[in-house]
Amino acid sequence: MQAEDLEKLVTWEMPFGKYKGRVLADLPGHYLNWFARKGFPPGEIGRLLALLQEMDHNGLKPLLNPLRRNTYSPK
């Protein structure tokens, strides 16, 4: 795992499937577990999903919260 991987988890969107368009860090645990059972896709997206599943399984997803971009912009 690289530090950049954590940034990717909070910025990259799921490129396909039921949760297409959702930020990877927001994918539900049951979906990540499904990939763990069926097999992660090849390439970087599969590697990131495997990392996220491991984080979710071990209760570490809240560690990503400080990395999330603040979408609120005051007027």
C-alpha positions in Angstrom: 0.0 0.0 0.0 1.1 3.5 -0.9 0.0 6.7 0.8 -1.5 7.7 -2.6 -3.8 4.7 -2.4 -5.6 6.2 0.5 -6.2 9.4 -1.4 -7.5 7.4 -4.4 -10.0 5.6 -2.2 -11.6 8.9 -1.3 -11.5 10.5 -4.8 -11.9 7.7 -7.3 -15.4 6.8 -8.4 -16.5 3.2 -9.0 -16.3 2.8 -12.8 -18.9 0.0 -13.2 -21.6 -2.1 -11.6 -24.4 -1.4 -9.2 -22.5 1.4 -7.5 -21.1 3.1 -10.6 -20.3 6.7 -9.8 -20.0 6.3 -6.1 -16.7 7.2 -4.4 -14.8 4.0 -3.6 -14.6 4.8 0.1 -18.4 4.9 0.2 -19.0 1.4 -1.2 -20.9 -0.8 1.3 -19.1 -3.6 3.1 -21.4 -6.3 1.6 -20.4 -5.2 -1.9 -16.7 -5.4 -1.0 -17.2 -8.8 0.6 -18.9 -10.0 -2.6 -15.8 -9.1 -4.6 -13.6 -10.8 -2.0 -15.7 -14.0 -2.6 -16.0 -13.8 -6.3 -12.7 -12.2 -7.2 -11.5 -8.6 -7.5 -11.3 -7.1 -11.0 -7.8 -7.0 -12.6 -5.6 -3.9 -12.4 -5.5 -1.0 -10.1 -9.2 -0.8 -9.4 -9.1 -4.4 -8.1 -6.1 -3.7 -6.0 -7.8 -0.6 -4.5 -11.1 -2.6 -3.9 -9.1 -5.3 -2.1 -7.4 -2.7 0.1 -10.7 -1.1 0.9 -12.3 -4.5 1.7 -9.5 -5.3 4.1 -9.9 -1.9 5.8 -13.7 -2.4 6.0 -13.3 -5.9 7.4 -10.9 -4.6 10.1 -13.0 -1.6 11.0 -10.5 0.9 9.6 -12.6 2.8 7.1 -13.1 5.7 9.5 -9.4 6.4 9.1 -10.2 7.7 5.6 -12.5 10.5 6.9 -9.8 13.1 7.4 -8.7 12.6 3.7 -12.1 13.4 2.3 -12.5 16.7 0.6 -14.8 19.2 2.2 -17.7 19.7 -0.3 -19.2 22.5 1.7 -18.3 26.0 0.5 -19.7 28.9 2.4 -21.2 31.8 0.5 
